[in-house]
Amino acid sequence: MPEVILRRAGFEVYLPVKKKWRTVNRFTKERRLVEYPVLVGWMFVGWPIDQARFHDLMALDVVTGIAGAGGRPMCLGHSYMLKLMRRLSGKSIPPECHKFTRAGHEFGIGDDVVFTDGPFIDFPAKVVDIQGADARVSILLFGKERVLEVPTLDIGRV
């Protein structure tokens, strides 16, 4: 119910859920797919960065608190939020969140890129191949050319 109230108030809401098969009762073998929240009592709420909507959010009765420091909400980056959605949604993004994904790749084969996340952050690389949501990149590591397969969300243009 809080999710519906927040959406009607104009906020973008993401509630990570997990699905489990549960038996209807002990007398039948019938099972149903039931959704449970991954983080009970928590949900992710967002709004455009150029708007000051924090006081509107806190004015709603369904909001009891926020995650943050010093009375200010914690701001998660766009790429981090997409990774979180993929991780909590079983390697797929929920249909209502597809509008946040890239329409196409920002780079092509042979382009110079840089890692934006992971252990090789800010490390230069060259795109060798792109297959769906993954890209094969060539990096110079310990004096040798190495080819790694990484998600396209983890790399960006130089």
DRENGU-436430 format. One record per residue (C-alpha): residue number from 0; x, y, z. Coordinates in steps of 0.2 Angstrom, whole numbers, plus 5000, padded with zeros to 4 digits. Example, Ala and Ser with C-alpha at 12.3 -4.5 7.8 and 13.67 -1.06 7.14 Angstrom:
resi_east_north_up
0_5062_4978_5039;
1_5068_4995_5036;
//
This chain:
resi_east_north_up
0_5000_5000_5000;
1_5014_5013_5004;
2_5021_5009_4986;
3_5004_5015_4978;
4_5003_5030_4989;
5_5021_5036_4985;
6_5018_5033_4966;
7_5002_5043_4967;
8_5012_5057_4975;
9_5023_5057_4960;
10_5038_5048_4966;
11_5048_5034_4957;
12_5047_5019_4968;
13_5057_5002_4967;
14_5052_4988_4979;
15_5064_4973_4977;
16_5054_4957_4979;
17_5058_4939_4978;
18_5047_4925_4972;
19_5044_4909_4980;
20_5032_4894_4977;
21_5021_4891_4992;
22_5008_4877_4994;
23_4990_4883_4995;
24_4986_4871_5010;
25_4992_4855_5017;
26_4978_4845_5009;
27_4983_4848_4991;
28_4998_4849_4980;
29_4993_4865_4972;
30_5006_4878_4973;
31_5006_4897_4970;
32_5020_4909_4966;
33_5020_4922_4980;
34_5030_4938_4980;
35_5039_4943_4996;
36_5049_4960_4999;
37_5068_4957_5000;
38_5071_4971_5012;
39_5055_4971_5024;
40_5050_4988_5028;
41_5061_4997_5015;
42_5059_5003_4998;
43_5069_5015_4986;
44_5061_5031_4982;
45_5067_5044_4969;
46_5064_5060_4961;
47_5072_5071_4948;
48_5088_5078_4955;
49_5083_5096_4950;
50_5068_5095_4961;
51_5067_5098_4980;
52_5054_5085_4984;
53_5062_5079_5001;
54_5049_5089_5012;
55_5035_5082_5001;
56_5041_5064_5004;
57_5043_5067_5023;
58_5025_5075_5024;
59_5017_5058_5019;
60_5011_5047_5033;
61_5018_5031_5026;
62_5036_5037_5027;
63_5043_5034_5045;
64_5061_5037_5041;
65_5075_5038_5029;
66_5092_5031_5026;
67_5105_5045_5027;
68_5116_5056_5038;
69_5113_5072_5046;
70_5094_5073_5042;
71_5098_5072_5023;
72_5093_5057_5012;
73_5107_5046_5005;
74_5109_5048_4986;
75_5113_5033_4976;
76_5121_5035_4959;
77_5111_5030_4943;
78_5123_5015_4938;
79_5123_5009_4956;
80_5104_5009_4957;
81_5104_4999_4940;
82_5116_4986_4947;
83_5106_4984_4963;
84_5090_4982_4953;
85_5098_4968_4943;
86_5106_4960_4958;
87_5089_4960_4968;
88_5079_4955_4953;
89_5088_4939_4948;
90_5099_4946_4934;
91_5084_4955_4926;
92_5077_4972_4928;
93_5059_4974_4932;
94_5048_4980_4918;
95_5044_4997_4926;
96_5062_5001_4927;
97_5067_4998_4909;
98_5065_5017_4906;
99_5081_5019_4916;
100_5092_5008_4906;
101_5102_5013_4891;
102_5093_5014_4874;
103_5109_5008_4865;
104_5128_5006_4868;
105_5137_5022_4870;
106_5152_5015_4862;
107_5157_5003_4847;
108_5170_4990_4843;
109_5187_4998_4843;
110_5182_5013_4855;
111_5193_5018_4870;
112_5183_5016_4886;
113_5187_5017_4905;
114_5180_5006_4919;
115_5167_5015_4929;
116_5165_5002_4943;
117_5174_4987_4950;
118_5192_4983_4954;
119_5199_4991_4938;
120_5190_5008_4941;
121_5197_5022_4930;
122_5208_5009_4921;
123_5208_5012_4901;
124_5203_4998_4889;
125_5198_4995_4871;
126_5182_4987_4866;
127_5185_4971_4856;
128_5167_4964_4855;
129_5149_4968_4861;
130_5136_4954_4864;
131_5120_4960_4872;
132_5123_4967_4890;
133_5141_4961_4890;
134_5157_4968_4881;
135_5174_4960_4879;
136_5188_4973_4882;
137_5206_4972_4880;
138_5217_4979_4894;
139_5236_4981_4897;
140_5239_4971_4913;
141_5256_4967_4919;
142_5264_4971_4903;
143_5252_4959_4893;
144_5236_4962_4883;
145_5222_4953_4892;
146_5204_4951_4886;
147_5190_4953_4899;
148_5171_4951_4898;
149_5162_4964_4908;
150_5145_4971_4909;
151_5142_4986_4898;
152_5136_4996_4913;
153_5154_4994_4921;
154_5162_5004_4907;
155_5160_5021_4899;
156_5167_5033_4886;
157_5184_5041_4890;
//
